Amino acid sequence: MKKITITDLITWKQQGQKFASLTAYDASFAQLFEQQDVPVLLVGDSLGMVLQGKSDTLSVSVDELAYHTRCVRAGSPNSLLMADMPFMSCATPEQACTNAAALIKAGANMVKVEGGSWLVDTVKMLTERAVPVCAHLGLTPQSVNIFGGFKVQGREEEKAEQMVADAVALEKAGAQIIVLECVPASLAKRITETVSVPVIGIGAGGDTDGQILVMHDMLGVSANYMPKFSKNYLAETGDARAAVAKYVQEVASGEFPGSAHTFK
């Protein structure tokens, strides 16, 4: 796989070419994913749940994210690698810059921040200082205690309008990718068509520019439960490499996600 950049993702959006993404946490799986042409990898704070067995992501530290980012970069030198900014690592723009620098130095090409327009100043400061940003809207797991659980977001008209406004504001501030998690497919389609940056969905229907799944969900080995929006590709193929290849192909063709994996 050639080295993937944000320019590639923008070109794919303009051409209507859908792309697959996965979370990764170690060198071995990162290498496997790159060998199967997965262009975008995310070192997610989901590691708190799928690796550490916690009930949420809130206890994950910047140091832990940096460690796993180094591991993934070692296995996948050519993917566009994003790393999560964990809980309270963006409390102020200045704090965000310090923490983002640690993740970029560890090998990330971009950091992902959870939240709406309140992050505009933070995104501006990061991008002005050469730190590319992915903005995460919808179900933002770090806000689980505010939401009262892991719930679909944006079904109410007022909240849907706010999410559209947040996406526009964050793009204007400099965000180069937007992730939408657990939002109605119609809202995700609207946001994807409104912004010019690539939009990656997870539980956001099939009209986003790309898809992302937690690798443990895609392989059917998550310890807690299988989300509605995911699909067990290992059960269908019996081989990890074939499972990843099938996922990549089904995203590219538009077969995944289907109606069974979509919220209305």
N, C-alpha and C positions, 0 to 999 in steps of 0.2 A: 504494500500500500504506500502510495506517495504521501508526503507530508501534507496534512490537512490544515487549512487555515480558515479564518472567518470569511475570507473572500470566496472560498469554495462554497460555503454554506449559503452565502448571499446569492451566488450564481445559481445554485440549485433551486433556491426559492423562486428566483426570476424565471427559471426554466420549468418549474412545476415538478422537479425531481425530488421525491421524498426520500428521507434518509433515517437510518436507525441509530439509536444510541443506547448505551448500557452503563450502569454503574460498575465500577471495578475497585478493588481494594488491595490487590497483590500483583506481583510481577507475572506469575504463571497464567492467571486468567487474562490479564491485560495482553499478554503475548498471543494467547489463543484468540482473543477478540480482534486484535489487529490482523492476524492471519486470515480471519474470516471477513475482513474489510469493514469492520465497524468503525466509522470515521470519527465519532465523538464519544469520549468516555468521561464519566463523572465520578470523582472520588467524593461520595456523598456522606453527610453526617448520618445517613441511614446505617452506617457501620455500627452505630450505637445499638441498633435493634438487631441487625442480621449477624453481626460478628460478636457483639458483647452481650446480647440477650436482654437488653433493657426494654422497657415498655414504650420509650420515646427516644428522641434524639438529643435531649436537652443537656446531657452531661458530657457530650463529646467536646474535646478541647482542640484548640488550634494546633498544638503540638501533635496530637493524634492524627489530625487531618494532614499535617505536613509529612509525618512519617509514612502514611499510606500513599500520599501523592508521590513521594520519592520511589516507593515500591512500584507503583503503576507506571510511572515514567520509565523506569528501568526495563519494564516488559513491553512497553508500547512507545517507541520513540517518535512515531509519526502521527498518532491520533491528535485531534484537537482535545486537549485535556482540561477539563474544568474541575475546580475544587470548591466545595462548600465553605462558606463562612459560617462557623457554628454559632450557636445561641449566644447572644450578647457580645459577639465579636465586632459588631457594627454599631455599638451604642452611640458613638460619636464618629463623625467623619475622620477625625485624627486617629482614633483607635482603629477604625477600619483600614486606614492606610498601613499602619504598623502590622496588623494581622495579615492583610492581603500580601504584603511584601514577603512574609514568611512562606506563604503558599506558592507565590510565583518563584521564589528562590528554590523551592522544593521541586519545581518542574511543571507547575500548572501554567497553561496559557491564558487562563481566565478564571475569575472567581465568581461564584454564584451567591447572590444575596436574596434573602426572603423578605418581602414587604412591598408596600405600595409607594405612593408619592412622597411619604415622609422620608424616603431614601434618596430623593432627588439630589440634595446637597452632597450626600455621600458618594453617589454615582459620579457626579461632576468632579469631585475631588479625586476619586480613584482614576478616572479616565484621563484627567488632566495630568496625572502623574504616571501615565503609561501602564495602568492596570486595566485590562479589558474586563467588562462586567456582563454577567448574565443575570437578569432580573427574574425572580420566581414569584408568580402570582397564583391566586386561587387558594387551594388547601396548602398552606405553608406550615409544615409540621412543627416548626419552632413555636407556633402560636396555638398549639393543641390545647393549652389550658384556657385560652381566650375563647376558642371555638367550642369548647366542651366536648372534645373528641375529634376523631378523624372523619370529617363530614364534607359532603359536596358543597362547594361555594359558588355563589353567583346566580342562584335560582330566583331570588327576589330582584325585581326590576331595578330598584335603587342600588343594590350591591353590584348588579351587572354593569350598570352605567359607571359606577365608581371604578370597576376593574378595567373597563375600556379607557377611562380617563387616566388611570394609573399607568397602563401600558404605554399610552401616548406620551405621558410626562417622563417616564423612565427612558423611553427611546430618545426623546429630545435631550435628556440629561447626558446621554452617551451610552446607554446599554446597547450591546450589540447582539444579544440573544434574549428571548423571553421564554421562560418555561411556564406552562399552564398545567396545574395539577388539579384533578377532580373538579372540573367545571362542566356545565352542560355543553354538549357538542355545538349547539347553535351559537353560544357565546364565544367559544373557542374559534369557530369559523369567522365570526365577526372581527375578533381581535386580530387574527391572522391576516385578514384582508385589509385591516386598518393600518397596521404598522408595516414598515418596509424591512425590518430586521427579521431574521428567521425565528419562527415560533416552534418550540418543541413541546409536545403534549404528552401527558401521562394521565390516562383517564379523562381525556379531553376530546375524544372523537377522532375521526379520520381526516379532518380537513386542515390540521396543522401541517407545517412544513416537515417536521420530523417527529419521531416518537422516542421515548426513553422508558426503559423498565429497569427495576432493581434486578440485578443478575440472579439473585437467589429466587426471586419470583419466577423469572423466565425459565429457570432450571427446575422449579418445583421443589426447592429444598428449604424454603423459608420456615423458620421454627414456629412462628405464631399462626399465621393464616395466609390464604391466597386472596389478594384483593380482586374485586370484580373486574377491574380493568386489565388484569394481567392474564397471561396464558402460559401453560406449562408445555414448553416446546420439547423438553427432554422426554416427557412421557410419549410424545408423538414420534420421536426419532430414535430414542435409545442411545444417543451418542451426543456428547457435549458440543463437539464441533458441528455436527449436523444440525443440532438444535439452534445454534447461533446463526448458521447459514440460512436456515429456514425462516428465522425471525427477520433477518436482514431482507430476504427476498419478499416476504409477505408485507413488510412495511413499504418496500419499493413499489410493489404492485398495487397497494391499497387494500389488500385482503385483511390486513391487521392495522388497526383494531376494527372488529366487526361490531354489530349492534349489541352483542352480548357483553362487550367490554366498554360500553359507552353509556354516559349519563344523559338524561334528557332534562 
